[in-house]
Amino acid sequence: MQRILITGANRGLGLELTRQYLERGDHVLAASRQPEAARELQALRRQYAERLTLLALDVTDEASIAAAAAGAAGAVDGLELLINNAGVYQPGGPGAAQRLGQLTAAGAAEIFAVNAVGPVLVTQALLPLLRAGRKGCIVSVSSGLGSLTWKAAGDPYHYSASKAALNMYMRSLAAEVGHQGVLSVIVDPGWMRTGMGGDHASQDPADSARGILRLADQLHAEENGGFVTWQNQPVPW
Ligand SMILES: NC(=O)c1ccc[n+]([C@@H]2O[C@H](COP(=O)([O-])OP(=O)(O)OC[C@H]3O[C@@H](n4cnc5c(N)ncnc54)[C@H](OP(=O)(O)O)[C@@H]3O)[C@@H](O)[C@H]2O)c1
């Protein structure tokens, strides 16, 4: 049984990952901003009481990160996997454009706080538990929109830049902690039918989740610090 902490676990890809790890018998520490309001997580808790721990976590709030790390340490004495999944595309709602002429410092700061800075701070706080796990792995959910090579349009400026920044944070972290036995990989989950991806997206988040489970299970030292698709194909930086 692996012990897995997932951020943004209350909906979308995070909920699907939570469900699949629980179904196969792992212990999930499901982190979300408002666990008491997370109906699907509450229902899963009734089904998997002893293998599902609900944690409150806002990845942009350092006090919340510290409290969640303490809560995790109270529930388990090690973690085998952390999935940095929480993310935002347009915090200000659909009207908050990320096009040239409409960009704001506040818009940039909000997206960077969730997508780039939050994951590295969460990872930093959970490293002691990852080092104490039987194997320590970190999967950070990025996006093909964070690839400099693939970038072919301006919009969405902030989201793309935040995922490129996430990639650099996690590449830096991989270079440092890979030597200490904690492996890290960056994953593009594809365009999924979630709140973020919308109804017209090409992919069922359940398929992306299955791919992420497979690649996390098979992660080798030589793949540390890589950027891959949910099907474990390399993504150009
Ligand atoms: N959907 C796609 O097509 C697509 C494509 C490429 C990459 N991705 C990436 O895949 C990941 C999952 O996306 P998704 O499609 O499942 O998105 P989603 O359905 O919009 O879910 C986003 C999750 O992130 C959480 N979150 C947002 N801000 C947070 C914060 N400050 N602290 C903690 N949690 C926060 C949300 O919690 P609340 O419910 O509290 O808001 C929610 O649980 C994201 O990193 C996203 O960038 C998605």
The ligand as an SDF file (V2000), in Angstrom:
LIG
                    3D

 48 52  0  0  0  0  0  0  0  0999 V2000
   -8.0120   20.3620  -18.0290 N   0  0  0  0  0  0  0  0  0  0  0  0
   -7.0580   20.4170  -18.9480 C   0  0  0  0  0  0  0  0  0  0  0  0
   -7.3230   20.3080  -20.1440 O   0  0  0  0  0  0  0  0  0  0  0  0
   -5.6170   20.5680  -18.5270 C   0  0  0  0  0  0  0  0  0  0  0  0
   -4.6310   20.5780  -19.5300 C   0  0  0  0  0  0  0  0  0  0  0  0
   -3.2980   20.6720  -19.1730 C   0  0  0  0  0  0  0  0  0  0  0  0
   -2.9600   20.7730  -17.8270 C   0  0  0  0  0  0  0  0  0  0  0  0
   -3.9190   20.7680  -16.8660 N   0  0  0  0  0  0  0  0  0  0  0  0
   -3.4990   20.8610  -15.4580 C   0  0  0  0  0  0  0  0  0  0  0  0
   -4.0270   19.7440  -14.7650 O   0  0  0  0  0  0  0  0  0  0  0  0
   -4.2340   20.0690  -13.3780 C   0  0  0  0  0  0  0  0  0  0  0  0
   -5.6640   19.6900  -12.9690 C   0  0  0  0  0  0  0  0  0  0  0  0
   -6.5420   20.4520  -13.7830 O   0  0  0  0  0  0  0  0  0  0  0  0
   -8.1150   20.1510  -13.8870 P   0  0  0  0  0  0  0  0  0  0  0  0
   -8.4320   20.1560  -15.3260 O   0  0  0  0  0  0  0  0  0  0  0  0
   -8.4840   19.0130  -13.0220 O   0  0  0  0  0  0  0  0  0  0  0  0
   -8.6450   21.5340  -13.2710 O   0  0  0  0  0  0  0  0  0  0  0  0
   -9.9790   21.8820  -12.4410 P   0  0  0  0  0  0  0  0  0  0  0  0
  -11.0530   20.9060  -12.7460 O   0  0  0  0  0  0  0  0  0  0  0  0
  -10.2140   23.3280  -12.6800 O   0  0  0  0  0  0  0  0  0  0  0  0
   -9.4900   21.6550  -10.9210 O   0  0  0  0  0  0  0  0  0  0  0  0
   -8.4940   22.4660  -10.3890 C   0  0  0  0  0  0  0  0  0  0  0  0
   -8.2050   22.0150   -8.9760 C   0  0  0  0  0  0  0  0  0  0  0  0
   -7.1760   22.8820   -8.4310 O   0  0  0  0  0  0  0  0  0  0  0  0
   -7.6550   23.3900   -7.1820 C   0  0  0  0  0  0  0  0  0  0  0  0
   -7.0810   24.6900   -6.8210 N   0  0  0  0  0  0  0  0  0  0  0  0
   -7.1610   25.8640   -7.4910 C   0  0  0  0  0  0  0  0  0  0  0  0
   -6.5470   26.8280   -6.7790 N   0  0  0  0  0  0  0  0  0  0  0  0
   -6.0730   26.2610   -5.6480 C   0  0  0  0  0  0  0  0  0  0  0  0
   -5.3480   26.7130   -4.5270 C   0  0  0  0  0  0  0  0  0  0  0  0
   -4.9960   28.0070   -4.3880 N   0  0  0  0  0  0  0  0  0  0  0  0
   -5.0160   25.8270   -3.5540 N   0  0  0  0  0  0  0  0  0  0  0  0
   -5.3720   24.5260   -3.6650 C   0  0  0  0  0  0  0  0  0  0  0  0
   -6.0770   24.0230   -4.6820 N   0  0  0  0  0  0  0  0  0  0  0  0
   -6.4130   24.8850   -5.6760 C   0  0  0  0  0  0  0  0  0  0  0  0
   -9.1650   23.5010   -7.3700 C   0  0  0  0  0  0  0  0  0  0  0  0
   -9.7830   23.6370   -6.1100 O   0  0  0  0  0  0  0  0  0  0  0  0
  -11.1650   24.4790   -5.9030 P   0  0  0  0  0  0  0  0  0  0  0  0
  -12.2830   23.5330   -6.2210 O   0  0  0  0  0  0  0  0  0  0  0  0
  -11.1170   24.8910   -4.4680 O   0  0  0  0  0  0  0  0  0  0  0  0
  -11.1190   25.6460   -6.8520 O   0  0  0  0  0  0  0  0  0  0  0  0
   -9.4260   22.1620   -8.0490 C   0  0  0  0  0  0  0  0  0  0  0  0
   -9.4080   21.1300   -7.1010 O   0  0  0  0  0  0  0  0  0  0  0  0
   -3.9220   21.5660  -13.2670 C   0  0  0  0  0  0  0  0  0  0  0  0
   -2.6120   21.7490  -12.7950 O   0  0  0  0  0  0  0  0  0  0  0  0
   -4.0240   22.0520  -14.7110 C   0  0  0  0  0  0  0  0  0  0  0  0
   -3.2570   23.2210  -14.9520 O   0  0  0  0  0  0  0  0  0  0  0  0
   -5.2420   20.6710  -17.1940 C   0  0  0  0  0  0  0  0  0  0  0  0
  1  2  1  0
  2  3  2  0
  2  4  1  0
  4  5  1  0
  4 48  2  0
  5  6  2  0
  6  7  1  0
  7  8  2  0
  8  9  1  0
  8 48  1  0
  9 10  1  0
  9 46  1  0
 10 11  1  0
 11 12  1  0
 11 44  1  0
 12 13  1  0
 13 14  1  0
 14 15  2  0
 14 16  1  0
 14 17  1  0
 17 18  1  0
 18 19  2  0
 18 20  1  0
 18 21  1  0
 21 22  1  0
 22 23  1  0
 23 24  1  0
 23 42  1  0
 24 25  1  0
 25 26  1  0
 25 36  1  0
 26 27  1  0
 26 35  1  0
 27 28  2  0
 28 29  1  0
 29 30  1  0
 29 35  2  0
 30 31  1  0
 30 32  2  0
 32 33  1  0
 33 34  2  0
 34 35  1  0
 36 37  1  0
 36 42  1  0
 37 38  1  0
 38 39  2  0
 38 40  1  0
 38 41  1  0
 42 43  1  0
 44 45  1  0
 44 46  1  0
 46 47  1  0
M  CHG  2   8   1  16  -1
M  END
$$$$
